[in-house]
């Protein structure tokens, strides 16, 4: 008696409409997390994305999965911005400036609390996205430092803290109304990063590893 040989089936790719729906859900969730925080009802996310509740849960079985996808997607966009910066030629500090302003537009200030309190910080997807961003941002900064334009006592952690803090709206103000101040204050910070440094910074440069452990 012969045993039937299992038929090898190719893994099917998600349909184009399913991919579009997933992207719409992530975009809507990102917008609503920025506006209302990570506890926004998923029904509201579905409504803004223009899909049914079942579609949201088919892609993301729980809130943690959706939040993680939003954070990873923002970090991926930041990584692509850093890659574009590294591909540019010309003034290295101006390239760094453009990257910082782009990073602020991703509203990482709203995502930082979600990273620290909402889900597993050591999930492999999040760790991989974080390592990629850290490495690329470090390269952008090192290029400016090698050109003698970036003060030597500033680290990647310093930069990311400043972007997060300066793009966060002050208490009592609406998030979107504070946007007009963000890039002005970021530029003030960037001017303080230029070499030669007019003063000595207290303490040591902050690393992202230290931030994760704090």
mmCIF file of the C-alpha atoms, coordinates in Angstrom:
data_MODEL
# 
_entry.id   MODEL 
# 
loop_
_atom_site.group_PDB 
_atom_site.id 
_atom_site.type_symbol 
_atom_site.label_atom_id 
_atom_site.label_alt_id 
_atom_site.label_comp_id 
_atom_site.label_asym_id 
_atom_site.label_entity_id 
_atom_site.label_seq_id 
_atom_site.pdbx_PDB_ins_code 
_atom_site.Cartn_x 
_atom_site.Cartn_y 
_atom_site.Cartn_z 
_atom_site.occupancy 
_atom_site.B_iso_or_equiv 
_atom_site.pdbx_formal_charge 
_atom_site.auth_seq_id 
_atom_site.auth_comp_id 
_atom_site.auth_asym_id 
_atom_site.auth_atom_id 
_atom_site.pdbx_PDB_model_num 
ATOM 1   C CA . UNK A 1 1   ? 0.000   0.000  0.000  1.00 0.00 ? 1   UNK A CA 1 
ATOM 2   C CA . UNK A 1 2   ? 1.512   3.290  -1.056 1.00 0.00 ? 2   UNK A CA 1 
ATOM 3   C CA . UNK A 1 3   ? 1.362   6.393  1.126  1.00 0.00 ? 3   UNK A CA 1 
ATOM 4   C CA . UNK A 1 4   ? 0.196   9.492  -0.659 1.00 0.00 ? 4   UNK A CA 1 
ATOM 5   C CA . UNK A 1 5   ? 2.893   12.121 -0.991 1.00 0.00 ? 5   UNK A CA 1 
ATOM 6   C CA . UNK A 1 6   ? 1.840   15.424 0.571  1.00 0.00 ? 6   UNK A CA 1 
ATOM 7   C CA . UNK A 1 7   ? 1.299   18.114 -1.984 1.00 0.00 ? 7   UNK A CA 1 
ATOM 8   C CA . UNK A 1 8   ? 3.690   21.038 -1.454 1.00 0.00 ? 8   UNK A CA 1 
ATOM 9   C CA . UNK A 1 9   ? 1.720   24.237 -1.582 1.00 0.00 ? 9   UNK A CA 1 
ATOM 10  C CA . UNK A 1 10  ? 3.290   27.594 -2.116 1.00 0.00 ? 10  UNK A CA 1 
ATOM 11  C CA . UNK A 1 11  ? 2.620   30.157 0.547  1.00 0.00 ? 11  UNK A CA 1 
ATOM 12  C CA . UNK A 1 12  ? 0.036   32.495 -0.845 1.00 0.00 ? 12  UNK A CA 1 
ATOM 13  C CA . UNK A 1 13  ? 0.752   36.184 -0.853 1.00 0.00 ? 13  UNK A CA 1 
ATOM 14  C CA . UNK A 1 14  ? -1.753  38.509 0.791  1.00 0.00 ? 14  UNK A CA 1 
ATOM 15  C CA . UNK A 1 15  ? -4.151  39.973 -1.712 1.00 0.00 ? 15  UNK A CA 1 
ATOM 16  C CA . UNK A 1 16  ? -3.628  43.551 -2.782 1.00 0.00 ? 16  UNK A CA 1 
ATOM 17  C CA . UNK A 1 17  ? -6.858  44.679 -1.138 1.00 0.00 ? 17  UNK A CA 1 
ATOM 18  C CA . UNK A 1 18  ? -5.823  42.995 2.132  1.00 0.00 ? 18  UNK A CA 1 
ATOM 19  C CA . UNK A 1 19  ? -2.488  44.818 2.063  1.00 0.00 ? 19  UNK A CA 1 
ATOM 20  C CA . UNK A 1 20  ? -4.268  48.108 1.396  1.00 0.00 ? 20  UNK A CA 1 
ATOM 21  C CA . UNK A 1 21  ? -6.632  47.500 4.298  1.00 0.00 ? 21  UNK A CA 1 
ATOM 22  C CA . UNK A 1 22  ? -3.718  46.717 6.620  1.00 0.00 ? 22  UNK A CA 1 
ATOM 23  C CA . UNK A 1 23  ? -1.952  49.916 5.584  1.00 0.00 ? 23  UNK A CA 1 
ATOM 24  C CA . UNK A 1 24  ? -5.119  51.955 6.107  1.00 0.00 ? 24  UNK A CA 1 
ATOM 25  C CA . UNK A 1 25  ? -5.575  50.467 9.583  1.00 0.00 ? 25  UNK A CA 1 
ATOM 26  C CA . UNK A 1 26  ? -1.983  51.233 10.596 1.00 0.00 ? 26  UNK A CA 1 
ATOM 27  C CA . UNK A 1 27  ? -2.231  54.788 9.241  1.00 0.00 ? 27  UNK A CA 1 
ATOM 28  C CA . UNK A 1 28  ? -5.516  55.428 11.026 1.00 0.00 ? 28  UNK A CA 1 
ATOM 29  C CA . UNK A 1 29  ? -4.190  53.931 14.262 1.00 0.00 ? 29  UNK A CA 1 
ATOM 30  C CA . UNK A 1 30  ? -1.046  56.059 14.106 1.00 0.00 ? 30  UNK A CA 1 
ATOM 31  C CA . UNK A 1 31  ? -3.098  59.224 13.655 1.00 0.00 ? 31  UNK A CA 1 
ATOM 32  C CA . UNK A 1 32  ? -5.475  58.352 16.493 1.00 0.00 ? 32  UNK A CA 1 
ATOM 33  C CA . UNK A 1 33  ? -2.731  57.237 18.878 1.00 0.00 ? 33  UNK A CA 1 
ATOM 34  C CA . UNK A 1 34  ? -1.068  60.620 18.345 1.00 0.00 ? 34  UNK A CA 1 
ATOM 35  C CA . UNK A 1 35  ? -4.325  62.488 18.935 1.00 0.00 ? 35  UNK A CA 1 
ATOM 36  C CA . UNK A 1 36  ? -5.875  60.424 21.738 1.00 0.00 ? 36  UNK A CA 1 
ATOM 37  C CA . UNK A 1 37  ? -3.257  57.984 23.076 1.00 0.00 ? 37  UNK A CA 1 
ATOM 38  C CA . UNK A 1 38  ? -2.921  54.206 22.753 1.00 0.00 ? 38  UNK A CA 1 
ATOM 39  C CA . UNK A 1 39  ? -6.207  53.453 24.567 1.00 0.00 ? 39  UNK A CA 1 
ATOM 40  C CA . UNK A 1 40  ? -8.376  54.740 21.728 1.00 0.00 ? 40  UNK A CA 1 
ATOM 41  C CA . UNK A 1 41  ? -11.165 52.190 20.995 1.00 0.00 ? 41  UNK A CA 1 
ATOM 42  C CA . UNK A 1 42  ? -10.283 49.893 18.119 1.00 0.00 ? 42  UNK A CA 1 
ATOM 43  C CA . UNK A 1 43  ? -13.818 50.401 16.798 1.00 0.00 ? 43  UNK A CA 1 
ATOM 44  C CA . UNK A 1 44  ? -12.879 54.052 16.249 1.00 0.00 ? 44  UNK A CA 1 
ATOM 45  C CA . UNK A 1 45  ? -9.687  53.009 14.469 1.00 0.00 ? 45  UNK A CA 1 
ATOM 46  C CA . UNK A 1 46  ? -11.746 50.786 12.172 1.00 0.00 ? 46  UNK A CA 1 
ATOM 47  C CA . UNK A 1 47  ? -14.171 53.620 11.482 1.00 0.00 ? 47  UNK A CA 1 
ATOM 48  C CA . UNK A 1 48  ? -11.406 56.056 10.536 1.00 0.00 ? 48  UNK A CA 1 
ATOM 49  C CA . UNK A 1 49  ? -9.714  53.425 8.374  1.00 0.00 ? 49  UNK A CA 1 
ATOM 50  C CA . UNK A 1 50  ? -12.992 52.773 6.564  1.00 0.00 ? 50  UNK A CA 1 
ATOM 51  C CA . UNK A 1 51  ? -13.017 49.040 7.360  1.00 0.00 ? 51  UNK A CA 1 
ATOM 52  C CA . UNK A 1 52  ? -15.102 46.751 9.532  1.00 0.00 ? 52  UNK A CA 1 
ATOM 53  C CA . UNK A 1 53  ? -14.162 45.678 13.051 1.00 0.00 ? 53  UNK A CA 1 
ATOM 54  C CA . UNK A 1 54  ? -13.608 42.134 11.853 1.00 0.00 ? 54  UNK A CA 1 
ATOM 55  C CA . UNK A 1 55  ? -11.033 43.354 9.337  1.00 0.00 ? 55  UNK A CA 1 
ATOM 56  C CA . UNK A 1 56  ? -9.030  45.036 12.111 1.00 0.00 ? 56  UNK A CA 1 
ATOM 57  C CA . UNK A 1 57  ? -9.020  41.900 14.248 1.00 0.00 ? 57  UNK A CA 1 
ATOM 58  C CA . UNK A 1 58  ? -8.175  39.715 11.264 1.00 0.00 ? 58  UNK A CA 1 
ATOM 59  C CA . UNK A 1 59  ? -4.943  41.671 10.813 1.00 0.00 ? 59  UNK A CA 1 
ATOM 60  C CA . UNK A 1 60  ? -4.264  42.441 14.480 1.00 0.00 ? 60  UNK A CA 1 
ATOM 61  C CA . UNK A 1 61  ? -5.627  39.964 17.048 1.00 0.00 ? 61  UNK A CA 1 
ATOM 62  C CA . UNK A 1 62  ? -5.225  42.383 19.957 1.00 0.00 ? 62  UNK A CA 1 
ATOM 63  C CA . UNK A 1 63  ? -4.312  45.969 20.809 1.00 0.00 ? 63  UNK A CA 1 
ATOM 64  C CA . UNK A 1 64  ? -0.673  45.120 21.541 1.00 0.00 ? 64  UNK A CA 1 
ATOM 65  C CA . UNK A 1 65  ? -0.211  43.732 18.037 1.00 0.00 ? 65  UNK A CA 1 
ATOM 66  C CA . UNK A 1 66  ? -1.612  46.911 16.481 1.00 0.00 ? 66  UNK A CA 1 
ATOM 67  C CA . UNK A 1 67  ? 0.415   49.246 18.699 1.00 0.00 ? 67  UNK A CA 1 
ATOM 68  C CA . UNK A 1 68  ? 3.581   47.295 17.936 1.00 0.00 ? 68  UNK A CA 1 
ATOM 69  C CA . UNK A 1 69  ? 2.900   47.495 14.209 1.00 0.00 ? 69  UNK A CA 1 
ATOM 70  C CA . UNK A 1 70  ? 2.353   51.255 14.425 1.00 0.00 ? 70  UNK A CA 1 
ATOM 71  C CA . UNK A 1 71  ? 5.602   51.779 16.336 1.00 0.00 ? 71  UNK A CA 1 
ATOM 72  C CA . UNK A 1 72  ? 7.558   49.544 13.953 1.00 0.00 ? 72  UNK A CA 1 
ATOM 73  C CA . UNK A 1 73  ? 6.083   51.311 10.924 1.00 0.00 ? 73  UNK A CA 1 
ATOM 74  C CA . UNK A 1 74  ? 7.132   54.716 12.271 1.00 0.00 ? 74  UNK A CA 1 
ATOM 75  C CA . UNK A 1 75  ? 10.619  53.410 13.000 1.00 0.00 ? 75  UNK A CA 1 
ATOM 76  C CA . UNK A 1 76  ? 10.777  51.991 9.480  1.00 0.00 ? 76  UNK A CA 1 
ATOM 77  C CA . UNK A 1 77  ? 9.881   55.408 8.065  1.00 0.00 ? 77  UNK A CA 1 
ATOM 78  C CA . UNK A 1 78  ? 12.596  56.976 10.200 1.00 0.00 ? 78  UNK A CA 1 
ATOM 79  C CA . UNK A 1 79  ? 15.089  54.383 8.983  1.00 0.00 ? 79  UNK A CA 1 
ATOM 80  C CA . UNK A 1 80  ? 14.225  55.161 5.360  1.00 0.00 ? 80  UNK A CA 1 
ATOM 81  C CA . UNK A 1 81  ? 14.649  58.881 6.086  1.00 0.00 ? 81  UNK A CA 1 
ATOM 82  C CA . UNK A 1 82  ? 18.085  58.178 7.556  1.00 0.00 ? 82  UNK A CA 1 
ATOM 83  C CA . UNK A 1 83  ? 19.006  56.100 4.500  1.00 0.00 ? 83  UNK A CA 1 
ATOM 84  C CA . UNK A 1 84  ? 17.993  58.973 2.243  1.00 0.00 ? 84  UNK A CA 1 
ATOM 85  C CA . UNK A 1 85  ? 20.111  61.296 4.378  1.00 0.00 ? 85  UNK A CA 1 
ATOM 86  C CA . UNK A 1 86  ? 23.126  59.014 4.018  1.00 0.00 ? 86  UNK A CA 1 
ATOM 87  C CA . UNK A 1 87  ? 22.654  58.976 0.248  1.00 0.00 ? 87  UNK A CA 1 
ATOM 88  C CA . UNK A 1 88  ? 22.823  62.788 0.101  1.00 0.00 ? 88  UNK A CA 1 
ATOM 89  C CA . UNK A 1 89  ? 25.961  64.716 -0.662 1.00 0.00 ? 89  UNK A CA 1 
ATOM 90  C CA . UNK A 1 90  ? 26.885  68.186 0.432  1.00 0.00 ? 90  UNK A CA 1 
ATOM 91  C CA . UNK A 1 91  ? 26.937  69.792 3.857  1.00 0.00 ? 91  UNK A CA 1 
ATOM 92  C CA . UNK A 1 92  ? 26.826  66.975 6.436  1.00 0.00 ? 92  UNK A CA 1 
ATOM 93  C CA . UNK A 1 93  ? 25.240  69.048 9.179  1.00 0.00 ? 93  UNK A CA 1 
ATOM 94  C CA . UNK A 1 94  ? 22.469  70.289 6.909  1.00 0.00 ? 94  UNK A CA 1 
ATOM 95  C CA . UNK A 1 95  ? 21.741  66.647 6.062  1.00 0.00 ? 95  UNK A CA 1 
ATOM 96  C CA . UNK A 1 96  ? 21.514  65.897 9.784  1.00 0.00 ? 96  UNK A CA 1 
ATOM 97  C CA . UNK A 1 97  ? 19.174  68.859 10.263 1.00 0.00 ? 97  UNK A CA 1 
ATOM 98  C CA . UNK A 1 98  ? 16.834  67.677 7.536  1.00 0.00 ? 98  UNK A CA 1 
ATOM 99  C CA . UNK A 1 99  ? 16.713  64.208 9.069  1.00 0.00 ? 99  UNK A CA 1 
ATOM 100 C CA . UNK A 1 100 ? 15.903  65.583 12.542 1.00 0.00 ? 100 UNK A CA 1 
ATOM 101 C CA . UNK A 1 101 ? 13.018  67.689 11.224 1.00 0.00 ? 101 UNK A CA 1 
ATOM 102 C CA . UNK A 1 102 ? 11.684  64.665 9.319  1.00 0.00 ? 102 UNK A CA 1 
ATOM 103 C CA . UNK A 1 103 ? 11.909  62.536 12.468 1.00 0.00 ? 103 UNK A CA 1 
ATOM 104 C CA . UNK A 1 104 ? 9.909   65.146 14.395 1.00 0.00 ? 104 UNK A CA 1 
ATOM 105 C CA . UNK A 1 105 ? 7.162   64.971 11.775 1.00 0.00 ? 105 UNK A CA 1 
ATOM 106 C CA . UNK A 1 106 ? 6.793   61.257 12.585 1.00 0.00 ? 106 UNK A CA 1 
ATOM 107 C CA . UNK A 1 107 ? 5.608   62.341 16.052 1.00 0.00 ? 107 UNK A CA 1 
ATOM 108 C CA . UNK A 1 108 ? 7.825   59.944 17.954 1.00 0.00 ? 108 UNK A CA 1 
ATOM 109 C CA . UNK A 1 109 ? 6.995   61.915 21.097 1.00 0.00 ? 109 UNK A CA 1 
ATOM 110 C CA . UNK A 1 110 ? 3.529   60.365 21.066 1.00 0.00 ? 110 UNK A CA 1 
ATOM 111 C CA . UNK A 1 111 ? 4.930   56.878 20.509 1.00 0.00 ? 111 UNK A CA 1 
ATOM 112 C CA . UNK A 1 112 ? 7.560   56.931 23.280 1.00 0.00 ? 112 UNK A CA 1 
ATOM 113 C CA . UNK A 1 113 ? 5.075   56.325 26.127 1.00 0.00 ? 113 UNK A CA 1 
ATOM 114 C CA . UNK A 1 114 ? 3.570   53.465 24.126 1.00 0.00 ? 114 UNK A CA 1 
ATOM 115 C CA . UNK A 1 115 ? 6.969   51.833 23.719 1.00 0.00 ? 115 UNK A CA 1 
ATOM 116 C CA . UNK A 1 116 ? 7.684   52.040 27.433 1.00 0.00 ? 116 UNK A CA 1 
ATOM 117 C CA . UNK A 1 117 ? 4.354   50.962 28.868 1.00 0.00 ? 117 UNK A CA 1 
ATOM 118 C CA . UNK A 1 118 ? 2.029   49.291 26.414 1.00 0.00 ? 118 UNK A CA 1 
ATOM 119 C CA . UNK A 1 119 ? 3.655   46.057 25.280 1.00 0.00 ? 119 UNK A CA 1 
ATOM 120 C CA . UNK A 1 120 ? 6.706   43.825 25.322 1.00 0.00 ? 120 UNK A CA 1 
ATOM 121 C CA . UNK A 1 121 ? 9.708   46.053 24.616 1.00 0.00 ? 121 UNK A CA 1 
ATOM 122 C CA . UNK A 1 122 ? 11.806  43.033 23.688 1.00 0.00 ? 122 UNK A CA 1 
ATOM 123 C CA . UNK A 1 123 ? 9.593   41.701 20.916 1.00 0.00 ? 123 UNK A CA 1 
ATOM 124 C CA . UNK A 1 124 ? 11.880  40.633 18.025 1.00 0.00 ? 124 UNK A CA 1 
ATOM 125 C CA . UNK A 1 125 ? 10.190  42.950 15.510 1.00 0.00 ? 125 UNK A CA 1 
ATOM 126 C CA . UNK A 1 126 ? 10.631  45.953 17.780 1.00 0.00 ? 126 UNK A CA 1 
ATOM 127 C CA . UNK A 1 127 ? 14.220  45.075 18.646 1.00 0.00 ? 127 UNK A CA 1 
ATOM 128 C CA . UNK A 1 128 ? 15.139  44.712 14.960 1.00 0.00 ? 128 UNK A CA 1 
ATOM 129 C CA . UNK A 1 129 ? 13.498  48.036 14.051 1.00 0.00 ? 129 UNK A CA 1 
ATOM 130 C CA . UNK A 1 130 ? 15.202  49.779 16.962 1.00 0.00 ? 130 UNK A CA 1 
ATOM 131 C CA . UNK A 1 131 ? 18.661  48.443 16.068 1.00 0.00 ? 131 UNK A CA 1 
ATOM 132 C CA . UNK A 1 132 ? 18.230  49.533 12.466 1.00 0.00 ? 132 UNK A CA 1 
ATOM 133 C CA . UNK A 1 133 ? 17.218  53.071 13.402 1.00 0.00 ? 133 UNK A CA 1 
ATOM 134 C CA . UNK A 1 134 ? 19.978  53.423 15.992 1.00 0.00 ? 134 UNK A CA 1 
ATOM 135 C CA . UNK A 1 135 ? 22.644  52.303 13.539 1.00 0.00 ? 135 UNK A CA 1 
ATOM 136 C CA . UNK A 1 136 ? 21.487  54.564 10.727 1.00 0.00 ? 136 UNK A CA 1 
ATOM 137 C CA . UNK A 1 137 ? 21.049  57.642 12.927 1.00 0.00 ? 137 UNK A CA 1 
ATOM 138 C CA . UNK A 1 138 ? 24.494  56.997 14.364 1.00 0.00 ? 138 UNK A CA 1 
ATOM 139 C CA . UNK A 1 139 ? 25.935  57.003 10.833 1.00 0.00 ? 139 UNK A CA 1 
ATOM 140 C CA . UNK A 1 140 ? 24.231  60.295 9.972  1.00 0.00 ? 140 UNK A CA 1 
ATOM 141 C CA . UNK A 1 141 ? 25.637  61.863 13.132 1.00 0.00 ? 141 UNK A CA 1 
ATOM 142 C CA . UNK A 1 142 ? 29.099  60.402 12.624 1.00 0.00 ? 142 UNK A CA 1 
ATOM 143 C CA . UNK A 1 143 ? 29.296  61.883 9.147  1.00 0.00 ? 143 UNK A CA 1 
ATOM 144 C CA . UNK A 1 144 ? 28.628  65.363 10.570 1.00 0.00 ? 144 UNK A CA 1 
ATOM 145 C CA . UNK A 1 145 ? 31.085  64.714 13.403 1.00 0.00 ? 145 UNK A CA 1 
ATOM 146 C CA . UNK A 1 146 ? 33.802  63.578 10.985 1.00 0.00 ? 146 UNK A CA 1 
ATOM 147 C CA . UNK A 1 147 ? 33.298  66.789 9.030  1.00 0.00 ? 147 UNK A CA 1 
ATOM 148 C CA . UNK A 1 148 ? 34.028  68.756 12.207 1.00 0.00 ? 148 UNK A CA 1 
ATOM 149 C CA . UNK A 1 149 ? 30.485  70.153 12.284 1.00 0.00 ? 149 UNK A CA 1 
ATOM 150 C CA . UNK A 1 150 ? 28.941  68.175 15.156 1.00 0.00 ? 150 UNK A CA 1 
ATOM 151 C CA . UNK A 1 151 ? 30.212  68.587 18.690 1.00 0.00 ? 151 UNK A CA 1 
ATOM 152 C CA . UNK A 1 152 ? 31.864  65.369 19.920 1.00 0.00 ? 152 UNK A CA 1 
ATOM 153 C CA . UNK A 1 153 ? 30.018  65.083 23.245 1.00 0.00 ? 153 UNK A CA 1 
ATOM 154 C CA . UNK A 1 154 ? 26.543  64.416 21.782 1.00 0.00 ? 154 UNK A CA 1 
ATOM 155 C CA . UNK A 1 155 ? 25.242  60.866 21.327 1.00 0.00 ? 155 UNK A CA 1 
ATOM 156 C CA . UNK A 1 156 ? 22.369  59.230 19.484 1.00 0.00 ? 156 UNK A CA 1 
ATOM 157 C CA . UNK A 1 157 ? 20.392  59.059 22.716 1.00 0.00 ? 157 UNK A CA 1 
ATOM 158 C CA . UNK A 1 158 ? 20.800  62.806 23.253 1.00 0.00 ? 158 UNK A CA 1 
ATOM 159 C CA . UNK A 1 159 ? 19.433  63.476 19.801 1.00 0.00 ? 159 UNK A CA 1 
ATOM 160 C CA . UNK A 1 160 ? 16.456  61.157 20.095 1.00 0.00 ? 160 UNK A CA 1 
ATOM 161 C CA . UNK A 1 161 ? 15.513  62.491 23.548 1.00 0.00 ? 161 UNK A CA 1 
ATOM 162 C CA . UNK A 1 162 ? 15.560  66.035 22.218 1.00 0.00 ? 162 UNK A CA 1 
ATOM 163 C CA . UNK A 1 163 ? 13.417  65.166 19.196 1.00 0.00 ? 163 UNK A CA 1 
ATOM 164 C CA . UNK A 1 164 ? 10.886  63.400 21.423 1.00 0.00 ? 164 UNK A CA 1 
ATOM 165 C CA . UNK A 1 165 ? 10.776  66.147 24.036 1.00 0.00 ? 165 UNK A CA 1 
ATOM 166 C CA . UNK A 1 166 ? 10.699  69.100 21.666 1.00 0.00 ? 166 UNK A CA 1 
ATOM 167 C CA . UNK A 1 167 ? 7.998   67.601 19.464 1.00 0.00 ? 167 UNK A CA 1 
ATOM 168 C CA . UNK A 1 168 ? 5.736   66.932 22.461 1.00 0.00 ? 168 UNK A CA 1 
ATOM 169 C CA . UNK A 1 169 ? 3.038   69.590 22.974 1.00 0.00 ? 169 UNK A CA 1 
ATOM 170 C CA . UNK A 1 170 ? 3.184   71.512 26.257 1.00 0.00 ? 170 UNK A CA 1 
ATOM 171 C CA . UNK A 1 171 ? 0.681   70.538 28.930 1.00 0.00 ? 171 UNK A CA 1 
ATOM 172 C CA . UNK A 1 172 ? -2.724  72.067 28.325 1.00 0.00 ? 172 UNK A CA 1 
ATOM 173 C CA . UNK A 1 173 ? -2.272  72.535 24.576 1.00 0.00 ? 173 UNK A CA 1 
ATOM 174 C CA . UNK A 1 174 ? -3.680  70.521 21.715 1.00 0.00 ? 174 UNK A CA 1 
ATOM 175 C CA . UNK A 1 175 ? -1.190  68.287 19.947 1.00 0.00 ? 175 UNK A CA 1 
ATOM 176 C CA . UNK A 1 176 ? -1.835  69.538 16.441 1.00 0.00 ? 176 UNK A CA 1 
ATOM 177 C CA . UNK A 1 177 ? -1.828  73.227 17.437 1.00 0.00 ? 177 UNK A CA 1 
ATOM 178 C CA . UNK A 1 178 ? 1.669   72.892 18.899 1.00 0.00 ? 178 UNK A CA 1 
ATOM 179 C CA . UNK A 1 179 ? 3.115   71.866 15.536 1.00 0.00 ? 179 UNK A CA 1 
ATOM 180 C CA . UNK A 1 180 ? 3.989   75.427 14.577 1.00 0.00 ? 180 UNK A CA 1 
ATOM 181 C CA . UNK A 1 181 ? 6.474   75.604 17.450 1.00 0.00 ? 181 UNK A CA 1 
ATOM 182 C CA . UNK A 1 182 ? 8.167   72.237 16.941 1.00 0.00 ? 182 UNK A CA 1 
ATOM 183 C CA . UNK A 1 183 ? 10.535  73.000 14.081 1.00 0.00 ? 183 UNK A CA 1 
ATOM 184 C CA . UNK A 1 184 ? 11.472  76.394 15.491 1.00 0.00 ? 184 UNK A CA 1 
ATOM 185 C CA . UNK A 1 185 ? 12.571  74.857 18.791 1.00 0.00 ? 185 UNK A CA 1 
ATOM 186 C CA . UNK A 1 186 ? 14.258  71.925 17.089 1.00 0.00 ? 186 UNK A CA 1 
ATOM 187 C CA . UNK A 1 187 ? 16.382  74.351 15.099 1.00 0.00 ? 187 UNK A CA 1 
ATOM 188 C CA . UNK A 1 188 ? 17.431  76.082 18.315 1.00 0.00 ? 188 UNK A CA 1 
ATOM 189 C CA . UNK A 1 189 ? 18.538  72.698 19.641 1.00 0.00 ? 189 UNK A CA 1 
ATOM 190 C CA . UNK A 1 190 ? 20.357  71.822 16.409 1.00 0.00 ? 190 UNK A CA 1 
ATOM 191 C CA . UNK A 1 191 ? 22.270  75.102 16.501 1.00 0.00 ? 191 UNK A CA 1 
ATOM 192 C CA . UNK A 1 192 ? 23.490  74.074 19.952 1.00 0.00 ? 192 UNK A CA 1 
ATOM 193 C CA . UNK A 1 193 ? 24.849  70.811 18.513 1.00 0.00 ? 193 UNK A CA 1 
ATOM 194 C CA . UNK A 1 194 ? 27.188  72.547 16.090 1.00 0.00 ? 194 UNK A CA 1 
ATOM 195 C CA . UNK A 1 195 ? 30.940  72.438 16.563 1.00 0.00 ? 195 UNK A CA 1 
ATOM 196 C CA . UNK A 1 196 ? 32.905  74.153 17.916 1.00 0.00 ? 196 UNK A CA 1 
ATOM 197 C CA . UNK A 1 197 ? 30.968  73.866 21.178 1.00 0.00 ? 197 UNK A CA 1 
ATOM 198 C CA . UNK A 1 198 ? 30.620  77.122 23.145 1.00 0.00 ? 198 UNK A CA 1 
ATOM 199 C CA . UNK A 1 199 ? 30.458  75.237 26.469 1.00 0.00 ? 199 UNK A CA 1 
ATOM 200 C CA . UNK A 1 200 ? 31.110  71.883 28.106 1.00 0.00 ? 200 UNK A CA 1 
ATOM 201 C CA . UNK A 1 201 ? 28.061  69.693 28.663 1.00 0.00 ? 201 UNK A CA 1 
ATOM 202 C CA . UNK A 1 202 ? 27.611  68.247 32.157 1.00 0.00 ? 202 UNK A CA 1 
ATOM 203 C CA . UNK A 1 203 ? 27.658  64.468 32.410 1.00 0.00 ? 203 UNK A CA 1 
ATOM 204 C CA . UNK A 1 204 ? 28.197  62.072 29.525 1.00 0.00 ? 204 UNK A CA 1 
ATOM 205 C CA . UNK A 1 205 ? 26.463  61.489 26.204 1.00 0.00 ? 205 UNK A CA 1 
ATOM 206 C CA . UNK A 1 206 ? 23.275  59.464 26.602 1.00 0.00 ? 206 UNK A CA 1 
ATOM 207 C CA . UNK A 1 207 ? 23.058  56.083 24.914 1.00 0.00 ? 207 UNK A CA 1 
ATOM 208 C CA . UNK A 1 208 ? 19.811  54.436 23.898 1.00 0.00 ? 208 UNK A CA 1 
ATOM 209 C CA . UNK A 1 209 ? 20.790  51.390 25.946 1.00 0.00 ? 209 UNK A CA 1 
ATOM 210 C CA . UNK A 1 210 ? 20.832  53.582 29.052 1.00 0.00 ? 210 UNK A CA 1 
ATOM 211 C CA . UNK A 1 211 ? 17.388  54.909 28.163 1.00 0.00 ? 211 UNK A CA 1 
ATOM 212 C CA . UNK A 1 212 ? 15.990  51.405 27.893 1.00 0.00 ? 212 UNK A CA 1 
ATOM 213 C CA . UNK A 1 213 ? 17.384  50.476 31.295 1.00 0.00 ? 213 UNK A CA 1 
ATOM 214 C CA . UNK A 1 214 ? 16.103  53.587 33.070 1.00 0.00 ? 214 UNK A CA 1 
# 
